[in-house]
Structures are given as C-alpha cells and as structure tokens.
Amino acid sequence: MKTLKIGAIALGIMAVSLTSCKEKKTEAEQAIEEAKENAAEIKEKNTDDGYKLKTENANGSETKVKVDEDGAVKIKTDH
C-alpha cells in the first residue's frame, strides 16, 4: 500500500512538471509567424547582423521584419 501511494505521488509530480514546460514564443517568432500567415510571396535572409524577412500580400502590401543579433525586433508595414 505504501509503494502504491509513493507511485501515485511520483506520477502526479511528473504530470505537473511536464505540463508546465510549454514553450513560449518570443516576440520575433510571433512577428515572423504573423507575417508568413497572410503572405503571397516570402523572402528570407540570414545575415551576420541577424535575420530579415520580407513578405508581400496579394493586395500589394508589404511587411518587413528584421531581427538584430541582440534579439531586437523591427517591424515595418507598407500598405
């Protein structure tokens, strides 16, 4: 009976620890995903300075996302 209680407690602790370890997206990852969702044309570039993404929608609007090497995110949208 004692081993059953210990096993149940261990299982409960493992279940709680696994469910609380969800990945959280950074601001850069969220901006990149949003830009890619509506894009008709996508151009990506990895540089020494960081990462650049340019998307063009079917209606002609453009979105540019630039992530510097320090993780700073710049978003520019032209309508």
C-alpha positions as CSV (number, residue, x, y, z in Angstrom):
1,M,0.0,0.0,0.0
2,K,2.9,2.4,0.8
3,T,4.5,1.8,-2.6
4,L,1.2,2.5,-4.3
5,K,1.0,5.9,-2.6
6,I,4.6,6.7,-3.4
7,G,4.0,5.7,-7.0
8,A,0.8,7.8,-7.3
9,I,2.6,10.9,-5.8
10,A,5.6,10.4,-8.2
11,L,3.2,10.2,-11.2
12,G,1.4,13.3,-10.0
13,I,4.6,15.3,-9.7
14,M,5.8,14.1,-13.2
15,A,2.5,15.1,-14.7
16,V,2.5,18.6,-13.2
17,S,6.2,19.2,-14.2
18,L,5.6,18.1,-17.8
19,T,2.5,20.2,-18.4
20,S,4.2,23.4,-17.1
21,C,7.1,23.2,-19.5
22,K,5.3,24.6,-22.6
23,E,7.4,26.6,-24.9
24,K,6.7,30.3,-25.1
25,K,7.3,32.1,-28.3
26,T,9.5,35.2,-28.4
27,E,8.3,38.5,-29.9
28,A,10.4,37.8,-33.0
29,E,8.9,34.3,-33.6
30,Q,5.4,35.7,-33.2
31,A,6.0,38.6,-35.7
32,I,7.5,36.2,-38.2
33,E,4.6,33.8,-38.0
34,E,2.0,36.6,-38.4
35,A,3.8,37.9,-41.4
36,K,4.0,34.5,-43.0
37,E,0.3,33.7,-42.5
38,N,-1.0,36.3,-44.9
39,A,1.9,36.4,-47.4
40,A,1.6,35.6,-51.1
41,E,5.4,35.9,-51.5
42,I,8.1,35.4,-48.9
43,K,11.8,36.3,-48.9
44,E,14.0,35.3,-46.0
45,K,17.6,36.2,-45.4
46,N,20.1,35.2,-42.7
47,T,22.9,37.7,-42.3
48,D,25.8,38.2,-40.0
49,D,23.7,41.0,-38.4
50,G,20.7,38.8,-37.8
51,Y,17.6,37.8,-39.7
52,K,15.4,39.6,-42.3
53,L,12.0,38.6,-43.6
54,K,10.1,40.4,-46.4
55,T,6.5,39.4,-47.3
56,E,4.2,40.7,-49.9
57,N,0.5,40.1,-49.8
58,A,-1.8,39.6,-52.8
59,N,-3.2,43.1,-52.3
60,G,0.3,44.7,-52.7
61,S,1.0,45.5,-49.0
62,E,4.5,44.6,-47.7
63,T,5.7,43.6,-44.3
64,K,9.4,43.6,-43.3
65,V,10.6,42.0,-40.1
66,K,14.2,42.5,-39.0
67,V,15.8,40.7,-36.0
68,D,19.1,42.1,-34.9
69,E,21.8,39.8,-33.4
70,D,20.9,41.1,-29.9
71,G,17.3,40.0,-30.5
72,A,15.8,43.4,-31.1
73,V,12.8,43.2,-33.5
74,K,11.8,45.9,-36.0
75,I,8.6,45.6,-38.0
76,K,7.7,47.8,-40.9
77,T,4.4,47.6,-42.8
78,D,3.7,49.4,-46.1
79,H,0.1,49.5,-47.4
